[in-house]
Amino acid sequence: MLITRGDGLVTCAQAAESAGVRPSTIRSWVARGWLARRGLSERGHPLYDPDDVARAEKVVKANGLRTSGVDPRTRRKHAA
């Protein structure tokens, strides 16, 4: 279960963990326009809506791993 803050948002690391990718991949999804930041933490770090993360993961799967910035070999390790 994903633990969210009081506002329901998650950090980059939590978003990455829920999607089974690295935090750098989450940042790549933001840069590609597949995921939007929904706020900032008290320290100024980006926060994401868990539903948006799930939608971005579906977009990535629909477009194929090659266009996502995810190394398929890494994805297999996380899936196991």
C-alpha positions as CSV (number, residue, x, y, z in Angstrom):
1,M,0.0,0.0,0.0
2,L,1.3,3.4,-1.0
3,I,1.5,5.8,2.0
4,T,0.5,9.3,1.0
5,R,0.7,12.6,2.7
6,G,-2.3,14.3,4.2
7,D,-3.0,15.9,0.9
8,G,-2.9,12.6,-0.9
9,L,0.2,13.4,-2.9
10,V,3.4,11.3,-3.1
11,T,7.1,12.1,-3.5
12,C,9.1,11.2,-6.6
13,A,10.6,8.2,-4.8
14,Q,7.2,6.9,-3.8
15,A,5.8,7.4,-7.3
16,A,8.7,5.5,-8.7
17,E,8.3,2.7,-6.3
18,S,4.6,2.4,-7.1
19,A,5.3,2.3,-10.8
20,G,8.3,-0.1,-10.5
21,V,10.7,2.4,-12.0
22,R,13.5,4.6,-10.8
23,P,13.0,8.2,-9.7
24,S,14.9,9.4,-12.8
25,T,12.2,7.7,-14.9
26,I,9.5,9.7,-13.1
27,R,11.4,12.9,-13.9
28,S,11.7,11.8,-17.5
29,W,7.9,11.2,-17.7
30,V,7.4,14.8,-16.4
31,A,9.8,16.1,-19.0
32,R,8.0,14.2,-21.8
33,G,4.6,15.6,-20.6
34,W,3.2,12.2,-19.5
35,L,3.1,13.2,-15.8
36,A,2.4,16.5,-14.1
37,R,3.6,17.8,-10.8
38,R,0.7,18.6,-8.5
39,G,2.5,20.5,-5.7
40,L,5.7,20.9,-3.8
41,S,6.8,19.5,-0.4
42,E,7.9,21.6,2.4
43,R,11.4,21.3,1.1
44,G,10.4,22.3,-2.4
45,H,10.5,18.8,-3.9
46,P,7.8,17.9,-6.5
47,L,4.8,15.9,-5.5
48,Y,2.6,13.8,-7.7
49,D,-1.0,12.4,-7.5
50,P,-0.9,8.6,-7.3
51,D,-3.8,8.4,-9.9
52,D,-1.7,10.5,-12.3
53,V,1.3,8.2,-11.8
54,A,-0.9,5.1,-12.7
55,R,-2.2,6.9,-15.8
56,A,1.4,7.8,-16.9
57,E,2.4,4.2,-16.4
58,K,-0.4,3.1,-18.7
59,V,0.7,5.6,-21.3
60,V,4.2,4.3,-21.1
61,K,3.0,0.7,-21.5
62,A,0.7,1.7,-24.4
63,N,3.6,3.4,-26.2
64,G,6.1,0.6,-25.5
65,L,9.0,0.5,-23.2
66,R,11.4,1.7,-25.8
67,T,9.8,5.2,-26.0
68,S,9.4,5.5,-22.3
69,G,13.0,5.9,-21.2
70,V,12.7,2.7,-19.2
71,D,15.4,0.0,-19.8
72,P,13.4,-3.2,-20.4
73,R,16.0,-5.2,-18.6
74,T,15.5,-3.1,-15.4
75,R,11.8,-3.5,-15.7
76,R,12.1,-7.3,-15.8
77,K,14.1,-7.2,-12.5
78,H,11.4,-5.1,-10.8
79,A,8.6,-7.4,-12.1
80,A,10.1,-10.5,-10.5
